[in-house]
Structure formats: structure tokens, C-alpha cells
Amino acid sequence: MKKSSSLEGVLQRHLLYCIAVLCFALIPLQGFGQAAGEQTADSLVKMGFENVRWKETPEELIYTVENNIYKVQALGIRKVVEMIQSMGLPSEKPCKLIVTHYNVPQVSLTYRPALGDTTAISTEDWKVSYDIDESWEKVKKEKKRNSSLFKVNILVYPQLSYKNLVITQIYQALFDLSPAIEVSLWPGSKITGQIKIPIYNDGYGILEDKIHPGHLTLSQRFRLPYNIYGKVTMGYFNADRWGVDLSFFHPFKDERFSVDARIGYVGVGYWNGFHLHYDDRMKTTWSIGGNFYWPRYNTQFSLKGEKYLLGEKGIKFEMIRHFRYASIGFYAMKAEHANSNGGFRFQIALPFHKMKRKGYWPRINFSNNMGTIYNAGNEQRYYKEFKAEASDNIMEKNSFNPYFIKSELLNF
């Protein structure tokens, strides 16, 4: 009995010893994962990225980030991916990066380690998609670092208009510098207050000689199930219109194809200095259509049915090619009561392309980009539209396109 008892005691001691060794072996591994996640998040915050979160689950490692540093979103996202890679990636489970805009998730980037792959990790190895799956639900309640809320941006929008209506003069032109204050007070929101300061006015009337407000808007962005993106904007727009505008965007499973729709309920209003003259008779405008994106050349083709400000209905075709710092395209349109019309448009990113801020101090810079539309048919009455926000344009609309982001990761 003594031998049996002694043997049992030895076995118990060896078992306890093995358990202790195993526990001490696991503690550093767990601590390393926690430390790596914290260090990566800290590094992203030091770089100036906002709304940074992270969480490790048994299934994946998740980061969220918002780029308010680089004017070109694809370039900023590439910098984030390079930082995450440099800090280390899990070898046995995926790493997912969710990119937000005004605290609303836009796209996800996923790296899945390949078993037995010994090659160096490249930015090309990340899959980009509108799908965020259940990962957002896992991470959205984690503490945000470097929140974007209540931070003020003062952006100067250069605005150029021109027309060719006088036989003895090639062009009449209007050039404004229009600073705008933009701030987000809650997730998805943006408040814009803009002032138009005329620099040169030849042929656009005495009202454009006076300093007067531009866009005065409150917008709310949101994301619905099944990858439906939406934005509602109310206030004073451009094109002498005020009211409310609602837009939706939905990519299909094959993300080269998408549909978008927009409906506005607007009235006429114009500024004489800081005195607003408005008409409360409202009209409905709308637009609905489909898009195809050609990833090889970063070119989008769109065909839409639209109702314009005078009530005429028509169709519009657009072809736009997107580069890193510019978007250039052509359009053609035909509406009832109007001749066919067309032309080209372009948008270019303005310096300075990187905009790091210090704390909550207001940040001053040029707007992200500047563009213009050339009306080749010289149509003056029909086909009139409005922009709901000062920042709305073809370049901004494409900034979170997964194929455009992927082209930056491929270093095209």
C-alpha cells in the first residue's frame, strides 16, 4: 500500500508540474497577441488615422480605421495595410481590416494565410470587398481611439464656371474661392457651412459679385443590410435649390455591377448677399440606373433614367476613367423637349495630398479635389441638376470602390 500511495503521489506531482509548465507556456503567447494588437492600434493612431479599433477572436483578428489623412482614400488604405503587415499578422487565422467613413463601415480588406506559403506577405494578398460579414458586429463596440467626432475641417473649394454665349468673346467666366466648415457631431453625420467669395466674375450677374452662402447642409450617412448604402441631405444646395435629397447605392454579388438611385424634393432659392429669396413650391427630381466597372482600366460605365429640375425626363450615359489623382469622363444625354447633349468632365485631386491634424485644432486645407463639366451642346435651359453636398463629385463617389482600392494595393 505504501508503494502504491508513493507512486500515486509521484504521478500527481508530475501531473501538477506538467500543468504548471503548460500554463506558463501559454501566458506569454496570449500576452504577445494582446501586445501586438495594442502596438498596431497605437501605431495607426500615431500616424493620424481615426476611429481605430481592434479585436482578436478565435476566428479572426479585426481592425477598424478611418482615413482622414490622405485625400485619396485608396492611398491612405494602402498605408494602413502596410503598417498592419509590418507589425505582424496571425499565421493561423485571417486578419480583417474594416474601413469606415464618418463612422459608417464602407469596405473590408481580408488577408488569409496560406498553409505552407513561405513567401513574404504583400499588399497584393489582401482581398477587398463591400462585404463586412459579422466582423463589424464583433468589433464595433470596442473602444475607439482618436475619434473623428467634433473635429473641424476648414476646406477651401475653388469653383470655376464658364460659358461661351457671346460671339465677340471666347468665354465668360466665374471663379470663386468657397471656404466651408465641415464637422461630424454623431456617427454618420456631417454639417457643412460654406461661404462663396467671388474672385473673378465676367458675365454671371451682379448677385455673383457679392459674398454669399454656398452649401448649408446637414447630411446623414447609413448602411443597411445586404450592402445598401444611403445618405440623406437637407438644407441649401447649389443651383439655387433648397430642400431634401435621398440617395442609395447597392453593389451586386459580382461587385463590378451596381445600381444607384436618388430622389430630391426641392424648391427655388437664391441669395442676394446674405438675404435669401425662396419659393416654397416644391418639385421632385430623381435618378435611377445601373453601373458596370471595368477593373483592368478602372473605368465605370453608367446608364440612368433621370428627371431634371424643369421636370423633363431623359436618359444619360457616362464613361469615367479613374486615376489615382484624377477622374476623367464623357457623357451623353437625351431628354424630352430638348436636343441631345453631351460633353466631358474631370475631377483632379488638389494639394496638399496629406492632411495630418493636431488634436482637436481646426484643420485648414484645399478641398479634396476640384472639377468641371464641359457642355459641348451649349444647352442652357434643360438637363439642370444640383449637388446636395459641397463634396459630392465623381471622384468622391468612387473612393471606396473595392477594385479601385485593389489597384492601389497592386501598385498600378
HUMOWO-V389212 format. One line per field, one symbol per residue. phi: phi as a letter, one per 20 degrees, with the letter a starting at -180 (. if undefined). psi: psi as a letter, one per 30 degrees, with the letter a starting at -180 (. if undefined). A space follows every 50 residues. Layout:
BEGIN
phi->???
psi->???
END
This chain:
BEGIN
phi->.fffffffffffffffffffffffffgffffffffffffffffffffofd lecbbddfeadcccbcecdefeggffffffffffffeocfecbfdcdded blmdfdbcccddfefnedfffcffeeedbffdleffffdfeffedlfefm eedddeefcdcbbccdfecfcdccccdcfcecbddbgnebdccccedfdb ccndnfffedfbfdfcccccebcdgmlddbbdccpddellccqcccccbb eegeffdbcbbbcccccebcddmddedbdefdcdcbbbadccdefgdlcd dcccebcefenfdaccdcccdddfdaccbcbbbbcfmcffbarcbbbcfe fefcceddldfgddaffgbcbbceefelfddemfccdfcfefaffffefd fgffffffffmf
psi->eeeeeeeeeeeeeeeeeeeeeeefeeeeeeeeeeeeeeeeeeeeeeffll hkllkklfelkkkklkjgekejeeeeeeeeeeeeeffkkkfgllkkkkkl jhgkkelkkkkjkkkgjglkklfffkkklfkfbgeeeeffflkkkikfkg kkkjkjjkkkkllifkegkekklkkkkikkkkkkflkflkkkjkkkjkek jjgglfeffkkllbkjlkljklkllhhjklkkklakaaghklbkkkllkj klejgfkllllkkkjllkklkjbgkkklkgjllkllkkalkkkjeeghkk kkkkklkafffkkalkkkjkkkleglkklllklklkgllklaalllkkkl lkfkikljbgkkkklllelkllkjjefhkfelgkllkelffkleeefffg keeeeeeeefh.
END
